[in-house]
Amino acid sequence: MSPLSCPICKKPVPPRPENTAFPFCSRRCRAVDLGKWLGEEYRMPDRQSDESEDELPPGSHPDRQREDA
């Protein structure tokens, strides 16, 4: 297994039992990462305006069967 590198400064990261800032190399890098989240530098992509989490595409509802009439 290769050693992990800090996502902020790329230095090697000591294993979790001896590093309270894991997965970062230090408390400083951990704070820098938190600051990026709070400053909204990290973002999740937005959904398309026509998409909704609770909706299925038309004609694909699992409880409805197509009527061939």
VEXDREN-2710 file (C-alpha; in Angstrom, 1 decimal):
% VEXDREN-2710
k/r/px/py/pz
1/MET/0.0/0.0/0.0
2/SER/1.4/3.4/-1.0
3/PRO/1.5/6.2/1.6
4/LEU/-1.3/8.7/1.4
5/SER/-0.5/12.3/0.4
6/CYS/-2.2/15.4/2.0
7/PRO/-4.9/16.7/-0.4
8/ILE/-3.9/20.3/0.5
9/CYS/0.0/20.3/0.4
10/LYS/0.7/16.9/-1.0
11/LYS/3.1/15.9/1.8
12/PRO/3.0/12.3/3.1
13/VAL/0.3/11.7/5.7
14/PRO/1.1/9.6/8.8
15/PRO/-1.4/6.8/9.6
16/ARG/-4.6/7.5/11.6
17/PRO/-3.4/6.2/15.0
18/GLU/-0.5/8.7/15.1
19/ASN/-2.2/11.6/13.3
20/THR/-5.3/13.4/14.7
21/ALA/-5.6/15.5/11.5
22/PHE/-6.0/12.4/9.2
23/PRO/-6.5/12.5/6.2
24/PHE/-4.5/15.7/6.3
25/CYS/-0.8/16.0/7.3
26/SER/-1.5/18.7/9.9
27/ARG/-4.1/20.7/11.7
28/ARG/-3.2/23.6/9.5
29/CYS/-4.0/21.7/6.3
30/ARG/-7.2/20.5/7.9
31/ALA/-8.2/24.1/8.7
32/VAL/-7.3/25.2/5.1
33/ASP/-9.7/22.6/3.8
34/LEU/-12.5/23.7/6.1
35/GLY/-11.9/27.2/5.0
36/LYS/-12.4/26.2/1.4
37/TRP/-15.7/24.5/2.2
38/LEU/-16.9/27.5/4.2
39/GLY/-15.8/29.9/1.5
40/GLU/-17.7/27.8/-1.1
41/GLU/-14.6/27.0/-3.2
42/TYR/-15.8/23.3/-3.3
43/ARG/-19.1/22.9/-5.1
44/MET/-21.3/20.1/-6.2
45/PRO/-22.7/20.3/-9.7
46/ASP/-26.3/21.7/-9.9
47/ARG/-29.1/19.6/-11.3
48/GLN/-30.7/20.6/-14.5
49/SER/-33.7/22.8/-14.0
50/ASP/-36.0/20.2/-15.7
51/GLU/-34.8/17.4/-13.4
52/SER/-36.3/16.6/-10.1
53/GLU/-35.1/14.1/-7.5
54/ASP/-38.6/12.8/-6.9
55/GLU/-39.7/12.5/-10.5
56/LEU/-39.2/9.8/-13.1
57/PRO/-39.1/10.4/-16.8
58/PRO/-42.5/10.3/-18.5
59/GLY/-43.7/6.8/-19.2
60/SER/-41.3/5.0/-16.8
61/HIS/-43.4/4.9/-13.7
62/PRO/-42.9/1.4/-12.2
63/ASP/-46.5/1.1/-10.8
64/ARG/-48.1/1.9/-14.1
65/GLN/-48.3/-0.4/-17.1
66/ARG/-48.8/0.7/-20.6
67/GLU/-52.2/0.0/-21.9
68/ASP/-52.2/-1.3/-25.5
69/ALA/-55.7/-0.4/-26.7
END
